[in-house]
Structure formats: C-alpha cells, structure tokens
Amino acid sequence: MPFSYNTYQISREQQERTESVFEGLITSARSAYEIPKSAYNYKVKRGLREPDGSGVVAGVTRIGNAHGYVMSEGEKYPVEGSLEYRGYDIRDLLQNCAGEGRFGFEECCFLLFLGHLPNKQELADFNEVLATLRHLPNRFTEDIIMKAPSRSIMNKLQTAVLSLYAYDEDPDNTSMDNMMRQSMELVARLPVIAGHAYAVYRNTFFNKSLNLHNPHDDLSTAENFLRVLRSNKTYTSEEAHLLDLCLIIHAEHGGGNASTFAARVLSSTGTDTYSAIAAGIGALKGPRHGGANLKVQEMFDNIKANVQDTRNEDELSSYLYRILKGEANDGSGLIYGMGHAVYTKSDPRAVMLKQYARKLAYDKGYGADFELLESIERLTPGLFNTYKGENHDMCANVDLYSGLVYRMLDIPVEMYTPLFTIARTAGWCAHRMEEFLSSNKIVRPAYKCIARNQDYVVLKDRQP
C-alpha cells in the first residue's frame, strides 16, 4: 500500500524502504487486534445488542420511533413496521403533503426541531429563514470545497461541516437558540455544499466542465438540490416531489441508529454542533449504514450481468443462493437491501418508497428493474432461511429501492449517500439538542479488558 509521498523530498529508495518497514509493522501488528470468541462470555453485548438482536436501551427520546417487533415474556414477536416523527406516523406526513401537492421536507424539519406541526404562517416563516441561510459564506466554495478536492463526497461534506465552525462567530455557544440557529443553517446549506462538492469532483477527476449554481430563495430543499446538482439547472415537478418524499423518509430514524447515536455521543461530551454532526456523517458513510445504498446498486448491477433471464425465478433464486453462500457478487454472503436490525415484517420506508416509485419506474422505462427488485424482495427470505436452517421474518429495507429511485431521478451514484446525509442532518440536529438539553451525562459504556499483566522489559533485553 503506497503512502502519499512528497516526491520532491524523498527518493525512490527511501519510498521502498518505508514501504518495506511498514509491511513488517503490519505483520507484527495483526495478532495485537485478535479477540478470541471465548472473550465474549463476559456478557458482552456486541454492537450494543441483546442476545435476541434487540438494542440495548441507552436512553429515551421524544423525537422519533422505529418500531418493528414486540417483546412478550422475553420473546420477540415480529410485527409490521412503523416509523413516527414526534408521534406522527410518517405515512400520514407523506400522504398529506402528496395529497396537497406541496413539498413536505421543510415541515418535517420544523416538526423534528420544534416538536409540533406548524400552522400556515409558522411554516412560511420557517421557510423564509431557511431561504436566507442557504447561501454559503463568502468564498466558502473557493476556499473549502475547491481546494483539496476529494474522491469521496461524504468526506468532503464532513470536512465542509467542520470548516463551518471557522465561519461561525459564536461556534461553541451551546444555548438552545444558538444550537437551533446552527441546526437550521446546516439543513439549509448542506444541499448546496453537496452540489458544489460534486461539481468540483467531476471537474477535478473527470475533466468535466465546472458548473457552480446558487440556490433560489423561492424553491424548496428538493428543488434547490436538483437545481444546484444539475449542470442545466432543470428538473420536473414530478422529480422534485419524489425527491422531497425521499428526504422526508430519510430525515429521522430514532436515537439508536449508528449515525444518530454517534452524534448523541459527541453531544454528550459538550462539544460543538459542527463536531457532532461531522461524526454523524462519518458514521453514515459506512457500508453497514447509509453507504448500504451503494452496495445495493453494485449487487443489482452484478445480478443483471450474471443472470441471463432475471424474470426466471429458478435462475434468479440460484444466483441469490450463491450470493448467500459467498460465491457471487462481493463474497460477503449478504444480499444487500434485505433485513434490518429493527424491522421484521416490513420497513415502512421501503413500503412507501416502493409505492410512490412504481408509476415513475414504468413511465421512465425502468419497469424491468423494478420487477427485479420485487423478485429479490420476495425470494430472499425463503432462501435465507433455507441456507441458515432457520425460520425468521425478513423484509426489504429502504436501501433496496432507494438506489433505483435515485437512478430514475438521474442522481449520480456518488451522491446517493450524500443525499441521505442532507435529509438525516435534520434528525441528527434534533437529537443533538435533546441530548444536550436533557441528558447532562456523558455516554461512557464499559469495555472488558482481557490483556494479561506483563512485566516491563528494558530495551536492551527485548528479543528481536
């Protein structure tokens, strides 16, 4: 693995020597990170999970609730999934906004931040404030985004959020009004930052024309994202409303998911808003969390390339079984987009996304792709239980369908997880404020140390 050298300061011989020494260090280090399975007999709850797979209760929240099973007399029973924002069923939020033909993400942010649905004037005032905050600080794009461009938009978002600290005249003030102001700024600015980061990425690494667009005050978050992202700044009303639906679906998912918990852990230390939200971004990037939508897309393309007739269930089942055995796709043994830590019978986000995306899929010529995803959703639970010799409920999660929706919206694959970030920032900020204002206790779980006591050996007596 080559290092990032400054070739003007180091010779080729020095490079080779450095890499040789590094390889030796890695060989020596491997055993230092091995944990024997017997060590987990200390009642360790790996992943902060109970033996039945349910999460360890680490706190309480009034912000969001993801519900996918019930516990009765120590037994876990599957139920249809539900997701609530501040006690409101997300299906009601989506259906009412869609029924009225209006954008709902801003209303969702208001609800998460303030705890109640806004009236017409409150929503108008909230939107007006967001509009004034969307414009980035002077020279932010030039100094922060264009310099040191990144191959990962997620990492660029993380560094950009941390950099906003330097543009804030009162960054460490943790009063309620200051955290609310910072939260609204982040929700307003991240779509623009993401769009500019992608434009710089395309220009730097693919020699594409650099098109940097500013947001419009009279547009919604979804509309502004599409305007800033696309070189021609154009989009249809249908595209913007479907994207708005995606933003609502991804805005919040309870306090226990990895990225929200990361933001809450940092907030418990008393750190600033930018550090806490940057932690959430870092956690969301992981392929076991928000980055899973990329893995679904890679798997989907792999299946299409290796299954001659995806409508032939026997042929498709055979290939899916090979994936489970680790013989196909990436060798992980995972069918990405299937299964969830909370949801058992159904993931309400996947149900709604599938419902709203069906018509667009056939209208835009993606009907066969949509049917392939439905087949994967239908066939995987039985194949999984056959392979494992178990009988567990398994459902499609939101990642199974989100990638196809983004593809239909002509959103580049590099922006799938950043788009998730734009939405989830609202939930992170709400949880940060709740953690900071209500908990007043640093998160500090315990780890059992299994290292043996050793006597110190002076340097001259150590064996090579």
Buried (B, 14 or more C-beta within 10 A) or exposed (E): EEEEBEEEEEEEEEBEEBBEEEEEEEEEEEEEEEEEEEEEEEEEEEEEEEEEEBBEEEBEBEBBBBBBBEEEEEEBEBBBBBBBBBEBEBBEBBBBBBEEEBBBBBBBBBBBBBEEBBEEEBBEEBBEEBBEBBBBBEEBBEEBBBEEBBEBBBBBBBBBBBBBBEBBEEBEBBEEEBBBBBBBBBBBBBBBBBBBBBBBBBBBEEEEEEBBBBBBEEBBBBBBBBBBBBEEEEBEEEBBBBBBBBBBBBBBBBBBBBBBBBBBBBBBEEBBBBBBBBBBBBBBBBBEBBBBBBBBBBBBEBBEEBBEEBEEEEBBBEBBBEBBEEEBBBEEEBBBBBBBBBBBEBBBBBBBBBBBBBEBBEEBEBEEBBBBBBBBBEBBBEBBBEEEEEEEBBBBBBBBBBBBBBBBBEBBBBBBBBBBBBBBBBBBBBBBBBBBEEBEEEBEEEEEEEEEEEEEEEEEEEEE
